[in-house]
Amino acid sequence: MIRATCLVLLLTLASTTALAADKGDAAAGKTKAYTCSGCHGIEGWKNPYPNYHVPRIGGQNYEYLVNALTEYRKGERSHPTMRAQAESMSDQDIRDIATFLAGITP
């Protein structure tokens, strides 16, 4: 019983550490996310397309952002502008941008 408990504890700690290590660099993400602000209105900037719904991404969930950008990059989500933006992003770029955006208080 003690071995099983120790194993569960060890696996939990290992998975938590792995998730934390996957997060990106918020400072690098801020630099990389400059193109996002034009449409998404980050940090108080206004949306230049008032008649076109563009979601606010500042404060969005980290995992959601990583998944969305990865899916746009792979062509699994259909939006020409987002596909064009995400195509050149590396996995590290995506993690950095997601870390920065998730840390913004809406």
PAVO-385583 format. One line per field, with one value per atom (N, C-alpha, C): residue number from 1; residue in one letter; chain; x, y, z. Coordinates in nm, 2 decimals. Each point is the difference from the previous one (the first is absolute). Example, Ala and Ser with C-alpha at 12.3 -4.5 7.8 and 13.67 -1.06 7.14 Angstrom:
<sites>
i (1, 1, 1, 2, 2, 2) .
aa (A, A, A, S, S, S) .
ch (A, A, A, A, A, A) .
px (1.32, -0.09, 0.09, -0.04, 0.09, -0.08) .
py (-0.57, 0.12, 0.12, 0.11, 0.11, 0.11) .
pz (0.78, 0.00, 0.00, -0.07, 0.00, 0.08) .
</sites>
This chain:
<sites>
i (1, 1, 1, 2, 2, 2, 3, 3, 3, 4, 4, 4, 5, 5, 5, 6, 6, 6, 7, 7, 7, 8, 8, 8, 9, 9, 9, 10, 10, 10, 11, 11, 11, 12, 12, 12, 13, 13, 13, 14, 14, 14, 15, 15, 15, 16, 16, 16, 17, 17, 17, 18, 18, 18, 19, 19, 19, 20, 20, 20, 21, 21, 21, 22, 22, 22, 23, 23, 23, 24, 24, 24, 25, 25, 25, 26, 26, 26, 27, 27, 27, 28, 28, 28, 29, 29, 29, 30, 30, 30, 31, 31, 31, 32, 32, 32, 33, 33, 33, 34, 34, 34, 35, 35, 35, 36, 36, 36, 37, 37, 37, 38, 38, 38, 39, 39, 39, 40, 40, 40, 41, 41, 41, 42, 42, 42, 43, 43, 43, 44, 44, 44, 45, 45, 45, 46, 46, 46, 47, 47, 47, 48, 48, 48, 49, 49, 49, 50, 50, 50, 51, 51, 51, 52, 52, 52, 53, 53, 53, 54, 54, 54, 55, 55, 55, 56, 56, 56, 57, 57, 57, 58, 58, 58, 59, 59, 59, 60, 60, 60, 61, 61, 61, 62, 62, 62, 63, 63, 63, 64, 64, 64, 65, 65, 65, 66, 66, 66, 67, 67, 67, 68, 68, 68, 69, 69, 69, 70, 70, 70, 71, 71, 71, 72, 72, 72, 73, 73, 73, 74, 74, 74, 75, 75, 75, 76, 76, 76, 77, 77, 77, 78, 78, 78, 79, 79, 79, 80, 80, 80, 81, 81, 81, 82, 82, 82, 83, 83, 83, 84, 84, 84, 85, 85, 85, 86, 86, 86, 87, 87, 87, 88, 88, 88, 89, 89, 89, 90, 90, 90, 91, 91, 91, 92, 92, 92, 93, 93, 93, 94, 94, 94, 95, 95, 95, 96, 96, 96, 97, 97, 97, 98, 98, 98, 99, 99, 99, 100, 100, 100, 101, 101, 101, 102, 102, 102, 103, 103, 103, 104, 104, 104, 105, 105, 105, 106, 106, 106) .
aa (M, M, M, I, I, I, R, R, R, A, A, A, T, T, T, C, C, C, L, L, L, V, V, V, L, L, L, L, L, L, L, L, L, T, T, T, L, L, L, A, A, A, S, S, S, T, T, T, T, T, T, A, A, A, L, L, L, A, A, A, A, A, A, D, D, D, K, K, K, G, G, G, D, D, D, A, A, A, A, A, A, A, A, A, G, G, G, K, K, K, T, T, T, K, K, K, A, A, A, Y, Y, Y, T, T, T, C, C, C, S, S, S, G, G, G, C, C, C, H, H, H, G, G, G, I, I, I, E, E, E, G, G, G, W, W, W, K, K, K, N, N, N, P, P, P, Y, Y, Y, P, P, P, N, N, N, Y, Y, Y, H, H, H, V, V, V, P, P, P, R, R, R, I, I, I, G, G, G, G, G, G, Q, Q, Q, N, N, N, Y, Y, Y, E, E, E, Y, Y, Y, L, L, L, V, V, V, N, N, N, A, A, A, L, L, L, T, T, T, E, E, E, Y, Y, Y, R, R, R, K, K, K, G, G, G, E, E, E, R, R, R, S, S, S, H, H, H, P, P, P, T, T, T, M, M, M, R, R, R, A, A, A, Q, Q, Q, A, A, A, E, E, E, S, S, S, M, M, M, S, S, S, D, D, D, Q, Q, Q, D, D, D, I, I, I, R, R, R, D, D, D, I, I, I, A, A, A, T, T, T, F, F, F, L, L, L, A, A, A, G, G, G, I, I, I, T, T, T, P, P, P) .
ch (A, A, A, A, A, A, A, A, A, A, A, A, A, A, A, A, A, A, A, A, A, A, A, A, A, A, A, A, A, A, A, A, A, A, A, A, A, A, A, A, A, A, A, A, A, A, A, A, A, A, A, A, A, A, A, A, A, A, A, A, A, A, A, A, A, A, A, A, A, A, A, A, A, A, A, A, A, A, A, A, A, A, A, A, A, A, A, A, A, A, A, A, A, A, A, A, A, A, A, A, A, A, A, A, A, A, A, A, A, A, A, A, A, A, A, A, A, A, A, A, A, A, A, A, A, A, A, A, A, A, A, A, A, A, A, A, A, A, A, A, A, A, A, A, A, A, A, A, A, A, A, A, A, A, A, A, A, A, A, A, A, A, A, A, A, A, A, A, A, A, A, A, A, A, A, A, A, A, A, A, A, A, A, A, A, A, A, A, A, A, A, A, A, A, A, A, A, A, A, A, A, A, A, A, A, A, A, A, A, A, A, A, A, A, A, A, A, A, A, A, A, A, A, A, A, A, A, A, A, A, A, A, A, A, A, A, A, A, A, A, A, A, A, A, A, A, A, A, A, A, A, A, A, A, A, A, A, A, A, A, A, A, A, A, A, A, A, A, A, A, A, A, A, A, A, A, A, A, A, A, A, A, A, A, A, A, A, A, A, A, A, A, A, A, A, A, A, A, A, A, A, A, A, A, A, A, A, A, A, A, A, A, A, A, A, A, A, A) .
px (0.08, -0.08, 0.09, 0.10, 0.09, 0.07, 0.04, 0.06, -0.09, -0.13, -0.09, -0.03, 0.00, -0.02, 0.12, 0.12, 0.12, 0.01, -0.05, 0.00, -0.09, -0.12, -0.10, 0.06, 0.05, 0.06, 0.11, 0.09, 0.11, -0.05, -0.10, -0.05, -0.07, -0.07, -0.07, 0.10, 0.11, 0.10, 0.07, 0.03, 0.07, -0.09, -0.13, -0.09, -0.01, -0.01, -0.01, 0.13, 0.11, 0.13, 0.01, -0.05, 0.01, -0.09, -0.12, -0.09, 0.06, 0.06, 0.06, 0.12, 0.07, 0.12, -0.05, -0.12, -0.05, -0.05, -0.01, -0.04, 0.11, -0.04, 0.09, 0.05, 0.07, 0.06, -0.09, -0.06, -0.09, 0.06, 0.12, 0.07, 0.02, 0.05, 0.02, -0.14, -0.10, -0.14, -0.05, 0.03, -0.05, 0.06, 0.12, 0.07, -0.06, -0.02, -0.05, -0.15, -0.08, -0.14, -0.04, 0.10, -0.03, -0.10, 0.00, -0.09, -0.14, -0.02, -0.13, -0.08, 0.06, -0.07, -0.08, 0.04, -0.07, -0.15, -0.02, -0.14, -0.06, 0.08, -0.06, -0.01, 0.05, -0.01, 0.06, 0.13, 0.07, 0.04, 0.00, 0.04, -0.07, -0.12, -0.08, -0.01, 0.07, -0.01, -0.14, -0.05, -0.14, 0.01, -0.11, -0.01, -0.02, 0.08, -0.02, -0.12, -0.06, -0.11, -0.13, -0.06, -0.11, -0.12, -0.02, -0.11, 0.03, 0.12, 0.04, 0.05, -0.06, 0.03, 0.14, 0.08, 0.14, 0.01, 0.02, 0.00, 0.12, -0.02, 0.11, 0.07, 0.13, 0.09, 0.08, 0.00, 0.07, -0.07, 0.07, -0.06, -0.06, 0.01, -0.06, 0.09, -0.06, 0.06, 0.13, 0.11, 0.12, -0.01, -0.06, -0.02, -0.08, -0.11, -0.08, 0.08, 0.07, 0.08, 0.10, 0.07, 0.10, -0.07, -0.11, -0.08, -0.05, -0.05, -0.06, 0.11, 0.11, 0.11, 0.06, 0.01, 0.06, -0.10, -0.13, -0.10, 0.00, 0.01, 0.01, 0.13, 0.11, 0.12, -0.01, -0.07, -0.01, -0.11, -0.08, -0.11, -0.13, 0.00, -0.12, -0.11, 0.03, -0.10, 0.01, -0.12, 0.00, -0.02, 0.10, -0.01, 0.13, -0.01, 0.12, 0.10, -0.05, 0.09, 0.08, -0.08, 0.06, 0.10, -0.04, 0.09, 0.13, -0.01, 0.12, 0.09, -0.06, 0.07, 0.07, -0.07, 0.05, 0.10, -0.01, 0.09, 0.15, 0.04, 0.15, 0.04, -0.10, 0.03, 0.06, 0.10, 0.05, -0.08, 0.02, -0.06, 0.03, 0.13, 0.05, -0.07, -0.02, -0.07, -0.14, -0.07, -0.13, -0.01, 0.09, 0.00, 0.03, 0.09, 0.04, -0.12, -0.06, -0.12, -0.12, -0.02, -0.11, 0.03, 0.12, 0.04, -0.03, 0.05, -0.03, -0.14, -0.08, -0.14, -0.08, 0.03, -0.07, 0.02, 0.12, 0.03, -0.06, -0.07, -0.06, -0.13, -0.02, -0.12, -0.10, -0.12, -0.09, -0.07) .
py (-0.12, 0.12, 0.13, -0.01, 0.12, 0.02, -0.11, 0.01, 0.06, -0.04, 0.05, 0.15, 0.04, 0.14, 0.09, -0.06, 0.07, 0.01, -0.10, 0.00, 0.11, 0.00, 0.10, 0.14, 0.02, 0.13, 0.04, -0.09, 0.02, 0.04, -0.08, 0.03, 0.14, 0.03, 0.13, 0.12, -0.02, 0.11, 0.01, -0.12, 0.00, 0.07, -0.03, 0.06, 0.15, 0.04, 0.15, 0.07, -0.06, 0.06, 0.01, -0.11, 0.00, 0.11, 0.02, 0.11, 0.13, 0.02, 0.13, 0.03, -0.10, 0.01, 0.03, -0.03, 0.02, 0.15, 0.07, 0.14, 0.08, 0.10, 0.09, 0.11, 0.09, 0.12, 0.12, 0.06, 0.10, 0.13, 0.03, 0.12, -0.03, -0.11, -0.04, 0.00, -0.05, 0.00, 0.13, 0.10, 0.14, 0.05, -0.02, 0.04, -0.07, -0.13, -0.08, 0.03, 0.05, 0.02, 0.13, 0.08, 0.13, 0.00, -0.10, 0.00, -0.04, -0.06, -0.04, 0.13, 0.10, 0.12, 0.07, 0.00, 0.07, -0.05, -0.12, -0.05, -0.03, -0.05, -0.05, 0.10, 0.12, 0.10, -0.03, -0.04, -0.03, 0.12, -0.01, 0.10, 0.14, 0.00, 0.12, 0.06, -0.06, 0.05, -0.04, 0.09, -0.02, -0.08, -0.08, -0.08, 0.09, -0.01, 0.09, -0.04, -0.11, -0.05, -0.01, 0.11, 0.00, -0.08, -0.02, -0.08, -0.15, -0.04, -0.14, -0.05, -0.11, -0.06, -0.07, 0.06, -0.06, -0.02, -0.13, -0.03, 0.07, 0.04, 0.05, -0.12, 0.01, -0.12, 0.03, 0.12, 0.04, -0.06, -0.08, -0.07, -0.13, -0.04, -0.13, -0.12, -0.11, -0.12, -0.04, -0.03, -0.04, -0.12, -0.10, -0.13, 0.03, 0.08, 0.03, 0.07, 0.10, 0.08, -0.09, -0.09, -0.09, -0.09, -0.06, -0.09, 0.08, 0.12, 0.07, 0.04, 0.05, 0.04, -0.12, -0.11, -0.12, -0.05, 0.01, -0.05, 0.09, 0.13, 0.09, -0.03, -0.02, -0.03, -0.12, -0.10, -0.13, 0.00, 0.11, 0.01, -0.07, -0.04, -0.07, 0.10, 0.12, 0.11, 0.09, 0.04, 0.07, 0.15, 0.08, 0.14, 0.05, 0.06, 0.03, 0.09, 0.10, 0.09, -0.07, -0.07, -0.08, -0.10, -0.07, -0.10, 0.06, 0.12, 0.07, 0.04, 0.04, 0.05, -0.12, -0.11, -0.12, -0.09, 0.01, -0.09, 0.01, 0.12, 0.02, -0.02, -0.02, -0.01, -0.14, 0.00, -0.13, -0.03, -0.12, -0.04, 0.09, 0.05, 0.09, 0.13, 0.05, 0.13, -0.01, -0.11, -0.02, 0.00, -0.07, 0.00, 0.14, 0.07, 0.13, 0.10, 0.00, 0.08, -0.03, -0.13, -0.05, 0.04, -0.01, 0.04, 0.15, 0.08, 0.14, 0.04, -0.05, 0.03, -0.05, -0.12, -0.05, 0.08, 0.07, 0.08, 0.13, 0.04, 0.14, -0.01, 0.10, 0.02, 0.07, -0.06, 0.07, 0.11) .
pz (0.00, 0.00, 0.00, 0.08, 0.00, -0.13, -0.06, -0.14, -0.10, 0.01, -0.10, 0.02, 0.13, 0.03, -0.04, 0.02, -0.04, -0.16, -0.06, -0.15, -0.05, 0.05, -0.04, 0.03, 0.11, 0.04, -0.10, -0.03, -0.09, -0.14, -0.05, -0.13, -0.01, 0.11, 0.01, -0.01, 0.08, 0.00, -0.13, -0.06, -0.13, -0.11, 0.00, -0.10, 0.02, 0.12, 0.04, -0.05, 0.03, -0.04, -0.16, -0.06, -0.15, -0.06, 0.06, -0.05, 0.02, 0.12, 0.02, -0.09, -0.03, -0.10, -0.14, -0.03, -0.14, -0.02, 0.11, -0.02, -0.06, -0.07, -0.07, 0.08, -0.07, 0.06, -0.04, 0.11, -0.02, -0.07, 0.04, -0.06, -0.15, -0.04, -0.14, -0.07, 0.07, -0.06, -0.02, 0.08, -0.02, -0.13, -0.02, -0.13, -0.12, 0.02, -0.12, -0.03, 0.10, -0.01, -0.06, -0.05, -0.05, -0.11, -0.09, -0.11, 0.05, 0.11, 0.05, 0.04, 0.05, 0.05, -0.10, -0.13, -0.10, -0.02, 0.02, -0.01, 0.13, 0.10, 0.12, 0.12, -0.02, 0.10, 0.13, 0.00, 0.12, 0.08, 0.13, 0.10, -0.03, -0.01, -0.01, -0.14, -0.10, -0.14, -0.05, -0.08, -0.05, -0.13, -0.02, -0.12, -0.12, -0.10, -0.12, -0.09, 0.03, -0.08, 0.09, 0.03, 0.10, -0.05, -0.13, -0.05, -0.03, 0.04, -0.02, 0.13, 0.04, 0.13, 0.00, 0.08, 0.02, 0.15, 0.04, 0.15, 0.07, 0.12, 0.09, 0.04, -0.01, 0.04, 0.13, 0.04, 0.12, 0.12, 0.08, 0.12, -0.03, -0.13, -0.04, 0.06, 0.02, 0.05, -0.08, 0.07, -0.07, -0.09, 0.05, -0.08, -0.12, 0.01, -0.11, -0.11, 0.04, -0.09, -0.08, 0.08, -0.07, -0.10, 0.04, -0.09, -0.12, 0.02, -0.11, -0.10, 0.05, -0.10, -0.07, 0.07, -0.06, -0.11, 0.03, -0.10, -0.12, 0.02, -0.11, -0.09, 0.07, -0.07, -0.08, 0.05, -0.07, -0.11, 0.00, -0.09, 0.05, 0.13, 0.05, 0.04, 0.01, 0.02, -0.12, -0.05, -0.12, 0.02, -0.02, 0.00, -0.07, -0.12, -0.08, 0.07, 0.07, 0.07, 0.11, 0.08, 0.11, -0.05, -0.11, -0.05, -0.05, -0.06, -0.05, 0.12, 0.10, 0.12, 0.07, 0.01, 0.08, -0.08, -0.13, -0.09, 0.04, 0.03, 0.02, 0.15, 0.08, 0.15, 0.03, 0.08, 0.06, 0.12, 0.05, 0.12, 0.12, 0.00, 0.10, -0.01, -0.12, -0.03, 0.06, -0.03, 0.04, 0.16, 0.06, 0.15, 0.06, -0.06, 0.05, -0.02, -0.11, -0.03, 0.10, 0.01, 0.09, 0.14, 0.05, 0.13, 0.03, -0.10, 0.01, 0.00, -0.09, -0.01, 0.12, 0.05, 0.11, 0.13, 0.00, 0.12, 0.00, -0.10, -0.01, 0.08, 0.08, 0.08, -0.09, -0.03, -0.09, 0.07) .
</sites>
